[in-house]
Amino acid sequence: MTKTRIQNLNIRYYTPSPPNPILNLIHMDRGSSLDDDTSVHLQINELRKLSETCGSNTIFEPQSSCEARECNAESVPSAPVLRAPEKKLTLFALRLSIFEKSATGLGTLGFIWATVVLLGGFAITLDKTDFWFITIILLIEGTRIFSRSHELEWQHQATWSITDAGISSFRALRSSSHILIKAVKQTFNSLSLIRKPSHNTREVTQVDHLHVGRWNHSRTPTRTWISSDVPLLPYGKWVFLSRNISKVLYWLQLLSATACVVLSSTRLVNHNYGEVQKGDSDKRNRQSALNIFYALALAEALLFLTEKAYWEWKVIYCKLLEEVNKECELGPSGMVSIKRFFYDAYSRCVNGSIFDGLKMDMVTFAIDLLASSSPDEQLIGARILRQFAISARYSDDTLQKIGVNLSVVERLVEMLNWKDPQEEEIRRSAAEILSKLAGKRQNCLRVAGIPGAMESISSLLQTNRSSGDGADEIGEKNLILDHANYSFWTFNHLGLLILKKLACDHDNCGKIGNTRGLLPKIIDFTHAGEKLLRDKNVAPSQILTVKRSLQLVQLLASTTGATGKHLRKEISEVVFTISNIRDILRHGEKHPTLQKLSIEILTNLALEEEARERIGGTGGVLKELFTIFLNQGMPEHQNQVRRSAGEALAMLALESRANCHRILRLQVLERLIAALEFPMLRVTAARILRNLCTYRGSDCFYLLKGVIAAAPTVLKAIMSEENKLQEVMVGLAAQVFKHMTSNESSIMFERAGIKEEELTKALVQILEKYRHPSAKVPRIRRFTIELAIWMMHDNVKNVYIFKDLGMEKELEGVLETTAELESFNIFSGSVGLSRHTTAIHSLVETALNLLKDQ
């Protein structure tokens, strides 16, 4: 009994419509959606998600290591265990192999019985009819039994290169299990298709190219034969192709089994084996021996036909393969993969133990194919793994199996470098699998740890900048668009997506920054001109590219420690970084998500003093930030963008005399003071004003004289608010009152309706409340002491009020609980940056001396 019945799958190959890889990539990027000016809900969700992703913390507060890097890496809870659909196929293969081996056993027994007992013992005494019946049956059964392995090999070769010739080969391989005429018709169809020279090109035929598209092509070996296309004889090649011989063997199996049933039944029914004369001992047992032989032959043939009927029922009528393919979500073209998986499982059950096929599963099967040197096997393996990796039902289990197998990850990374157009789908599938794999936190380091991984991922990004004519100029940026035979844009998206997910890990950020030429490539993708940003009909993929590149740069710029410092330096030194961001701020009002990401990049880059000066010195950046921050016409759902712009401005004014001077020249002081009245803008406006007052330089003192108008608002906030808002208002008050005379300050207290005694009491209460430094308001005790010192200098009566309220005791308590937390203006994670020029110890001692001296 042979396996040529596998040919009776009768699978119809439906040509899938060409997929839209860009839309698939949009859905893959679950952490973010495209900006669309027609969908307010989408914008709200986008900004809300960005807000949640980045956390409510800012660089003005320290963050713990677990909070410092929020990311979109997938850490989805384990899904319920699902039954693997391929179990149906392995169980089916097991049952078929039981029929197969039983029939083979009976056939072997009948063969031995005939050769040893009948032909050996009764060869001379057999009738002519029985002799020829036995001989024909033996030839049929012997051929079937002893040629089984060869027939399996033919069937193996018939399907092993099924994807090489694309849809044409598959149609040539289809066999009908219903009518022999249909099989002949298919053979003639294959003749017309095979004659077309489809190998070594990306098209099988012009018609097939239109329907199948470039995704259904794979590389064809040029130096070796495809086993299924080997012409065994020089003439009649279409008949003697190895894949067509498997069809012949299939039908011979059916005919031989039918012939065996007819011959055996005829002799058993007739029961005419010749007369045995009395006393003829040589023929005494001939009748029994013949009955046993014909019964064995009949049983063997019936078992085979039963197996065949079971096969037909499950495959043709129950459509088992189509059902499994649907559950595996492999799509119409996945029938090729399902057929080959089933064939391998059945081969194992027949050639070895009947239980060997039960050990197979689709993921392991695909992994084995991926490691093959055959383009066909690589393509099928890549298709299966890709589909399982992006499937919501099977992704967890699939990614776990891939992630723990380092050789598979290395193979996928290696495939990213395959730039042959005929290997496009393999490369794309490998990139999609890696993009999902990198989304799992535990796999980030495994992927990035492979030697050359970053260079391979960088090869996906295709944006060439021509070399300049000399060292005094930079070449023009040439953006590579999709070619008719290659989707460069798809690989750009995938490359950025993989890098974005890898950048969720601190160590990987360093590797990205150290990869030669990668940062300039990434920054080139952040470019978006006025036409792109304001075009209502812009392709979603173009906005998605800009968005992903901005997300990636934002992750790199927000890296903490020495790695982050190096990355911010490298990013800011690329001459296009800040100008690209400025264009988005200036023309991207329809894309607030892009604006917010751009502003966050500026905020993080401004952690470095050199980058801060570069940003402020780039024309129009400060102006565009103020336009966004003070734009009262912005929709409410874009308030987060305004708040981010305020934080960026506060950072740019920090310890930068030049930037403070640039801001003051924009004549926005009055509008900043007015912003203190708006709840959403109060904190950031107060920070900007405080930094302007602190780092303005002596030449700008009179330019800031108008800031005293903010005093009533600030005083009211100190008395009525708490936490972060109270902290920034106390800090602002300590600087604003330095611009006033004693009379002016008294007037401001009257306007606010607050007495100085009430303020002194409020300051003492703040110190009582915060007996220890707070990570949420790390500077509140410092600012409180600064304001208290000014009040004691301004009015001697305040010294006695502070004494009576127990200020001296609170200050001594501060001395015992000071921490490094209170020594910095800003933080990168849990690392303090921009240390205050005056230590908090010195401020406390100054205040205590004022109390004691008086």
URBEL-V874020 format. One record per residue. RES is the residue in three letters. PSI is psi as a letter, one per 30 degrees, with the letter a starting at -180 (* if undefined). Layout:
RES:PSI
RES:PSI
This chain:
MET:k
THR:l
LYS:g
THR:f
ARG:f
ILE:f
GLN:f
ASN:h
LEU:f
ASN:h
ILE:k
ARG:k
TYR:j
TYR:k
THR:j
PRO:k
SER:k
PRO:k
PRO:l
ASN:j
PRO:f
ILE:e
LEU:e
ASN:e
LEU:e
ILE:e
HIS:e
MET:e
ASP:i
ARG:f
GLY:f
SER:l
SER:l
LEU:k
ASP:k
ASP:j
ASP:f
THR:f
SER:j
VAL:e
HIS:e
LEU:e
GLN:e
ILE:e
ASN:e
GLU:e
LEU:e
ARG:e
LYS:e
LEU:e
SER:e
GLU:e
THR:e
CYS:f
GLY:l
SER:f
ASN:l
THR:l
ILE:f
PHE:f
GLU:k
PRO:l
GLN:k
SER:l
SER:e
CYS:f
GLU:f
ALA:f
ARG:i
GLU:k
CYS:l
ASN:g
ALA:k
GLU:k
SER:h
VAL:k
PRO:l
SER:k
ALA:l
PRO:k
VAL:k
LEU:k
ARG:k
ALA:k
PRO:e
GLU:f
LYS:e
LYS:e
LEU:e
THR:e
LEU:e
PHE:e
ALA:e
LEU:e
ARG:e
LEU:e
SER:f
ILE:e
PHE:e
GLU:e
LYS:e
SER:e
ALA:e
THR:e
GLY:e
LEU:e
GLY:e
THR:e
LEU:e
GLY:e
PHE:e
ILE:e
TRP:e
ALA:e
THR:e
VAL:e
VAL:e
LEU:d
LEU:f
GLY:e
GLY:f
PHE:g
ALA:e
ILE:e
THR:f
LEU:k
ASP:l
LYS:e
THR:e
ASP:e
PHE:e
TRP:e
PHE:e
ILE:e
THR:e
ILE:e
ILE:e
LEU:e
LEU:e
ILE:e
GLU:e
GLY:e
THR:e
ARG:e
ILE:e
PHE:f
SER:g
ARG:e
SER:e
HIS:e
GLU:e
LEU:e
GLU:e
TRP:e
GLN:e
HIS:e
GLN:f
ALA:f
THR:f
TRP:f
SER:h
ILE:f
THR:f
ASP:e
ALA:g
GLY:b
ILE:e
SER:e
SER:e
PHE:e
ARG:e
ALA:f
LEU:f
ARG:k
SER:k
SER:k
SER:g
HIS:e
ILE:k
LEU:e
ILE:e
LYS:e
ALA:e
VAL:e
LYS:e
GLN:e
THR:e
PHE:e
ASN:e
SER:e
LEU:e
SER:e
LEU:e
ILE:f
ARG:f
LYS:k
PRO:i
SER:f
HIS:l
ASN:g
THR:l
ARG:f
GLU:k
VAL:e
THR:l
GLN:e
VAL:e
ASP:e
HIS:e
LEU:e
HIS:e
VAL:e
GLY:l
ARG:f
TRP:f
ASN:g
HIS:k
SER:l
ARG:k
THR:k
PRO:k
THR:f
ARG:f
THR:l
TRP:k
ILE:k
SER:e
SER:f
ASP:g
VAL:k
PRO:j
LEU:f
LEU:k
PRO:f
TYR:l
GLY:h
LYS:e
TRP:f
VAL:e
PHE:g
LEU:k
SER:e
ARG:f
ASN:f
ILE:e
SER:e
LYS:e
VAL:e
LEU:e
TYR:e
TRP:e
LEU:e
GLN:e
LEU:e
LEU:e
SER:e
ALA:e
THR:e
ALA:e
CYS:e
VAL:e
VAL:e
LEU:e
SER:e
SER:e
THR:e
ARG:e
LEU:e
VAL:e
ASN:e
HIS:h
ASN:j
TYR:g
GLY:l
GLU:k
VAL:j
GLN:l
LYS:k
GLY:f
ASP:j
SER:f
ASP:f
LYS:g
ARG:e
ASN:g
ARG:e
GLN:e
SER:e
ALA:e
LEU:e
ASN:e
ILE:e
PHE:e
TYR:e
ALA:e
LEU:e
ALA:e
LEU:e
ALA:e
GLU:e
ALA:e
LEU:e
LEU:e
PHE:e
LEU:e
THR:e
GLU:e
LYS:e
ALA:e
TYR:e
TRP:e
GLU:e
TRP:e
LYS:e
VAL:e
ILE:e
TYR:e
CYS:f
LYS:h
LEU:e
LEU:e
GLU:e
GLU:e
VAL:e
ASN:e
LYS:e
GLU:e
CYS:f
GLU:h
LEU:f
GLY:l
PRO:e
SER:f
GLY:f
MET:e
VAL:e
SER:e
ILE:e
LYS:e
ARG:e
PHE:e
PHE:e
TYR:e
ASP:e
ALA:e
TYR:e
SER:e
ARG:e
CYS:e
VAL:e
ASN:f
GLY:b
SER:k
ILE:f
PHE:f
ASP:e
GLY:f
LEU:f
LYS:f
MET:k
ASP:l
MET:e
VAL:e
THR:e
PHE:e
ALA:e
ILE:e
ASP:e
LEU:e
LEU:e
ALA:f
SER:l
SER:f
SER:k
PRO:e
ASP:e
GLU:e
GLN:e
LEU:e
ILE:e
GLY:e
ALA:e
ARG:e
ILE:e
LEU:e
ARG:e
GLN:e
PHE:e
ALA:e
ILE:f
SER:k
ALA:f
ARG:e
TYR:f
SER:e
ASP:e
ASP:e
THR:e
LEU:e
GLN:e
LYS:e
ILE:e
GLY:e
VAL:f
ASN:j
LEU:e
SER:e
VAL:e
VAL:e
GLU:e
ARG:e
LEU:e
VAL:e
GLU:e
MET:f
LEU:f
ASN:f
TRP:j
LYS:g
ASP:k
PRO:f
GLN:f
GLU:g
GLU:e
GLU:e
ILE:e
ARG:e
ARG:e
SER:e
ALA:e
ALA:e
GLU:e
ILE:e
LEU:e
SER:e
LYS:e
LEU:e
ALA:f
GLY:f
LYS:k
ARG:e
GLN:f
ASN:f
CYS:e
LEU:e
ARG:e
VAL:e
ALA:f
GLY:f
ILE:k
PRO:k
GLY:g
ALA:e
MET:e
GLU:e
SER:e
ILE:e
SER:f
SER:f
LEU:f
LEU:j
GLN:j
THR:j
ASN:k
ARG:j
SER:k
SER:k
GLY:l
ASP:f
GLY:a
ALA:f
ASP:g
GLU:l
ILE:k
GLY:l
GLU:k
LYS:k
ASN:j
LEU:k
ILE:j
LEU:l
ASP:k
HIS:l
ALA:f
ASN:g
TYR:k
SER:i
PHE:e
TRP:e
THR:e
PHE:e
ASN:e
HIS:e
LEU:e
GLY:e
LEU:e
LEU:e
ILE:e
LEU:e
LYS:e
LYS:e
LEU:e
ALA:f
CYS:f
ASP:k
HIS:e
ASP:e
ASN:e
CYS:e
GLY:e
LYS:e
ILE:e
GLY:f
ASN:f
THR:k
ARG:k
GLY:g
LEU:e
LEU:e
PRO:e
LYS:e
ILE:e
ILE:e
ASP:e
PHE:f
THR:f
HIS:k
ALA:j
GLY:l
GLU:e
LYS:e
LEU:e
LEU:f
ARG:f
ASP:k
LYS:f
ASN:g
VAL:k
ALA:k
PRO:e
SER:e
GLN:e
ILE:e
LEU:e
THR:e
VAL:e
LYS:e
ARG:e
SER:e
LEU:e
GLN:e
LEU:e
VAL:e
GLN:e
LEU:e
LEU:e
ALA:f
SER:g
THR:k
THR:l
GLY:a
ALA:e
THR:e
GLY:e
LYS:e
HIS:e
LEU:e
ARG:e
LYS:e
GLU:e
ILE:e
SER:f
GLU:f
VAL:k
VAL:f
PHE:f
THR:e
ILE:e
SER:e
ASN:e
ILE:e
ARG:e
ASP:e
ILE:e
LEU:e
ARG:e
HIS:g
GLY:h
GLU:f
LYS:f
HIS:i
PRO:f
THR:e
LEU:e
GLN:e
LYS:e
LEU:e
SER:e
ILE:e
GLU:e
ILE:e
LEU:e
THR:e
ASN:e
LEU:e
ALA:f
LEU:f
GLU:k
GLU:e
GLU:e
ALA:e
ARG:e
GLU:e
ARG:e
ILE:e
GLY:e
GLY:f
THR:j
GLY:k
GLY:f
VAL:e
LEU:e
LYS:e
GLU:e
LEU:e
PHE:e
THR:e
ILE:e
PHE:e
LEU:g
ASN:j
GLN:f
GLY:f
MET:k
PRO:l
GLU:e
HIS:f
GLN:g
ASN:e
GLN:e
VAL:e
ARG:e
ARG:e
SER:e
ALA:e
GLY:e
GLU:e
ALA:e
LEU:e
ALA:e
MET:e
LEU:f
ALA:f
LEU:k
GLU:h
SER:j
ARG:e
ALA:e
ASN:e
CYS:e
HIS:e
ARG:e
ILE:e
LEU:e
ARG:f
LEU:f
GLN:h
VAL:g
LEU:e
GLU:e
ARG:e
LEU:e
ILE:e
ALA:e
ALA:f
LEU:f
GLU:f
PHE:k
PRO:e
MET:f
LEU:f
ARG:e
VAL:e
THR:e
ALA:e
ALA:e
ARG:e
ILE:e
LEU:e
ARG:e
ASN:e
LEU:e
CYS:e
THR:e
TYR:g
ARG:e
GLY:l
SER:f
ASP:f
CYS:g
PHE:e
TYR:f
LEU:f
LEU:g
LYS:e
GLY:f
VAL:f
ILE:f
ALA:f
ALA:f
ALA:e
PRO:e
THR:e
VAL:e
LEU:e
LYS:e
ALA:e
ILE:e
MET:f
SER:f
GLU:l
GLU:l
ASN:b
LYS:e
LEU:e
GLN:e
GLU:e
VAL:e
MET:e
VAL:e
GLY:e
LEU:e
ALA:e
ALA:f
GLN:e
VAL:e
PHE:f
LYS:f
HIS:g
MET:l
THR:l
SER:e
ASN:e
GLU:e
SER:e
SER:e
ILE:e
MET:e
PHE:e
GLU:e
ARG:e
ALA:f
GLY:h
ILE:k
LYS:l
GLU:e
GLU:e
GLU:e
LEU:e
THR:e
LYS:e
ALA:e
LEU:e
VAL:e
GLN:e
ILE:e
LEU:e
GLU:e
LYS:e
TYR:i
ARG:f
HIS:l
PRO:k
SER:k
ALA:f
LYS:e
VAL:i
PRO:f
ARG:g
ILE:e
ARG:e
ARG:e
PHE:e
THR:e
ILE:e
GLU:e
LEU:e
ALA:e
ILE:e
TRP:e
MET:e
MET:e
HIS:e
ASP:e
ASN:j
VAL:e
LYS:f
ASN:f
VAL:e
TYR:e
ILE:e
PHE:e
LYS:e
ASP:e
LEU:f
GLY:g
MET:e
GLU:e
LYS:e
GLU:e
LEU:e
GLU:e
GLY:e
VAL:e
LEU:e
GLU:f
THR:g
THR:l
ALA:l
GLU:f
LEU:e
GLU:g
SER:g
PHE:l
ASN:e
ILE:l
PHE:k
SER:j
GLY:b
SER:g
VAL:k
GLY:k
LEU:l
SER:i
ARG:k
HIS:k
THR:f
THR:k
ALA:l
ILE:f
HIS:e
SER:e
LEU:e
VAL:e
GLU:e
THR:e
ALA:e
LEU:e
ASN:e
LEU:e
LEU:e
LYS:e
ASP:e
GLN:*
